[in-house]
Amino acid sequence: MLCDLDNVIRFYDTTELAALERVAGLAEGTTMDIAYAPEVDLPLLLGRITTDEWVTTIASRLAGRPTGPATHAPVTPAEPHLHAPTPLTEPQAYALGHALARAPFRADEAVVALLRRVRDRLPLVLVTNASDQLEEDLASLGIDDLADHVVSSAREGVAKPDPAIYVTAAARAGVPVKRCLFVDDRRENVDAAVALGMTGVLYRELADLYAPLSAALEGGGLEDGGQQDGGQQDEAA
């Protein structure tokens, strides 16, 4: 089994970031839209820049952006001049970048428990687009022993949905690609796995894993390629 990490096992809490955006007068999600643009995010995921350099890039793209009224200072008809758009300052931009980079995260214990059961029956490989801090993050979550192998984009120099990372993960598992079940929360990543002959599961909730894993948990194995019942799901509306 090949399994993604973020939004399957690990979930972030961006409450602090959203609060800072509101105070700054930015639309919620502005920082993440900039941070996860391919030209900003991919160098981090390929191990070409550090997290601090990523934050610097985010801040450089945020600084100077026009902002609206902060939520703690509502516009009043008598004082419209006090609420004219002002550029986001560099310290504000860095604070937003750091809030994203340092956002707390947790592991879904139900998913972790299920994956530990799976590992008793099958090789388990985590396949994740991640920074070079991944190993530290897994240890902090207490799941650095969860998988037989971890295939990280920052260590491999290639990121999903590039087929090369799937082939590497299958090799680490020691099985042909057509014997792999691949789980991810992003459709393009699942589609790439299916194109190689893997069975794909588009993850939205824990129940998405029960049907495709039932045979393995009962002591059998995974079927070759294609789709299984409960496999590649439609995206949520």
C-alpha positions in Angstrom: 0.0 0.0 0.0 1.3 3.4 -1.0 -0.3 6.3 1.1 -0.1 10.0 1.1 0.6 11.9 4.3 -1.1 15.3 4.2 -4.9 15.4 4.4 -5.0 11.7 4.8 -2.9 11.1 7.9 -1.7 14.6 8.8 -4.0 17.6 9.2 -3.0 21.3 9.7 -4.6 23.9 11.9 -4.4 27.3 10.2 -6.6 29.1 12.7 -3.8 31.5 13.6 -3.0 32.3 10.0 -6.6 33.0 9.2 -6.8 35.4 12.2 -3.7 37.2 11.1 -5.1 37.6 7.6 -8.4 39.1 9.0 -6.4 41.5 11.2 -4.3 42.6 8.2 -7.4 43.1 6.0 -6.6 40.2 3.6 -9.1 37.7 2.3 -8.8 34.4 4.2 -6.7 32.0 2.1 -4.6 34.6 0.4 -1.3 33.4 2.0 -1.9 29.8 1.1 -2.9 30.7 -2.5 0.5 32.4 -2.9 2.5 29.8 -0.9 1.1 26.8 -2.8 1.4 28.2 -6.3 3.7 25.8 -8.2 6.5 28.3 -8.8 6.6 29.0 -5.0 5.9 25.6 -3.6 7.7 23.2 -6.0 11.2 24.3 -5.1 10.5 23.5 -1.5 9.0 20.1 -2.3 11.9 19.2 -4.5 14.4 20.1 -1.8 15.9 23.0 -3.7 15.1 25.6 -1.0 14.7 25.5 2.8 11.5 26.3 4.6 13.0 29.7 5.7 13.7 30.5 2.0 10.1 29.5 1.2 8.8 31.9 3.8 11.0 34.7 2.3 9.4 34.0 -1.1 5.9 34.1 0.3 6.6 37.3 2.2 8.1 39.0 -0.9 4.9 38.2 -2.8 2.6 39.4 0.0 4.4 42.6 0.9 2.9 45.6 -0.7 -0.5 44.0 -1.5 -3.4 46.3 -0.9 -5.5 45.4 2.1 -9.0 46.1 3.1 -10.3 47.2 6.6 -9.1 44.9 9.4 -11.9 43.0 11.1 -11.2 44.7 14.5 -11.7 48.1 12.9 -15.1 48.3 11.1 -15.7 51.0 8.5 -17.8 53.9 9.7 -19.4 56.5 7.4 -17.9 59.3 9.4 -14.3 58.1 9.1 -13.9 56.6 5.6 -10.4 58.0 5.2 -9.2 55.8 8.1 -10.1 52.7 6.2 -8.6 53.3 2.8 -6.6 50.3 1.4 -3.1 50.3 2.6 -0.2 48.1 1.4 0.7 45.1 3.5 4.0 45.8 5.3 7.0 43.5 5.2 6.8 42.5 8.9 3.1 41.6 8.4 4.0 39.6 5.3 6.7 37.7 7.2 4.4 37.1 10.1 1.9 35.5 7.7 4.5 33.3 6.0 5.8 32.1 9.4 2.3 31.4 10.6 1.8 29.1 7.7 5.2 27.4 7.9 4.8 26.8 11.6 1.1 25.9 11.6 0.4 23.1 14.2 -0.6 19.7 12.9 -2.0 16.5 14.2 -2.3 12.9 13.0 -5.7 11.3 12.5 -5.5 8.5 15.1 -8.2 6.4 13.4 -6.3 6.4 10.1 -3.0 5.7 11.9 -4.6 2.7 13.7 -6.0 1.3 10.4 -2.6 1.7 8.7 -0.9 -0.1 11.5 -3.2 -3.0 10.9 -2.5 -2.9 7.2 1.2 -3.0 7.8 0.8 -6.3 9.6 -0.4 -7.7 6.3 1.2 -5.6 3.6 4.2 -3.4 2.9 3.3 0.2 3.7 5.1 3.1 2.0 4.3 6.8 2.7 4.6 8.8 -0.6 4.5 12.5 0.1 5.3 15.8 -1.4 7.1 17.3 1.6 9.9 19.6 2.7 13.2 18.4 4.1 11.7 18.7 7.6 9.6 15.6 7.0 11.5 13.2 9.2 11.3 15.6 12.1 7.6 16.1 11.5 6.9 12.3 11.5 8.9 12.0 14.8 6.9 14.8 16.4 3.7 13.1 15.4 4.9 9.8 16.8 4.5 8.0 13.5 8.1 7.8 12.3 7.7 4.0 12.7 4.3 3.8 10.9 5.6 2.8 7.4 8.1 0.3 6.1 9.5 3.1 3.9 9.0 6.8 3.4 9.4 8.3 -0.1 9.7 12.1 0.2 9.7 14.4 -2.8 12.4 16.6 -1.1 14.7 13.5 -0.8 14.0 12.0 -4.2 14.0 15.3 -6.1 10.7 14.5 -7.8 7.2 15.2 -6.8 3.7 13.7 -7.4 2.2 13.4 -9.9 5.5 12.7 -11.7 5.4 8.9 -12.5 8.9 8.5 -11.3 8.0 8.9 -7.6 5.4 6.1 -7.9 7.8 3.8 -9.5 10.3 4.5 -6.7 7.7 3.8 -4.1 6.6 0.5 -5.6 10.3 -0.5 -5.8 10.7 0.3 -2.1 7.6 -1.8 -1.3 9.2 -4.6 -3.3 6.1 -5.2 -5.5 5.1 -4.5 -9.2 3.2 -1.3 -9.7 0.1 -3.2 -10.6 0.0 -4.8 -7.2 0.0 -1.4 -5.5 -3.0 0.4 -3.9 -2.4 4.2 -3.9 -4.2 6.6 -1.6 -4.2 10.4 -2.0 -6.5 13.3 -1.4 -5.6 15.0 -4.8 -7.3 13.7 -8.0 -4.3 14.4 -10.2 -2.1 12.3 -8.0 -4.5 9.4 -8.0 -5.0 9.6 -11.8 -1.2 9.4 -12.3 -1.1 6.3 -10.1 -4.0 4.7 -12.0 -2.3 5.5 -15.3 0.6 3.3 -14.2 -1.7 0.4 -13.4 -2.1 1.0 -9.7 -5.4 0.9 -7.9 -6.4 4.4 -6.9 -8.3 5.7 -3.9 -9.2 9.4 -3.8 -9.4 10.0 0.0 -12.1 12.1 1.6 -12.8 10.2 4.8 -11.8 7.0 6.6 -14.7 5.0 5.1 -13.1 5.4 1.7 -10.4 2.9 2.8 -12.5 0.1 4.1 -13.7 -1.5 0.9 -10.3 -1.5 -0.9 -8.5 -2.7 2.2 -11.0 -5.3 3.3 -9.3 -8.3 1.5 -5.9 -7.4 2.9 -7.2 -7.0 6.4 -8.9 -10.3 6.2 -5.6 -12.0 5.3 -5.7 -11.8 1.6 -3.9 -9.4 -0.8 -4.7 -6.6 -3.1 -6.0 -7.3 -6.6 -3.9 -6.3 -9.6 -4.4 -2.8 -10.9 -7.7 -1.2 -12.0 -10.3 -0.1 -9.6 -11.8 -1.8 -6.6 -15.2 -1.2 -5.0 -14.7 1.8 -2.8 -11.6 2.8 -4.8 -11.2 6.0 -6.8 -14.1 8.2 -5.5 -15.7 11.2 -7.1 -14.6 14.5 -5.6 -16.8 15.9 -2.9 -19.0 18.7 -4.2 
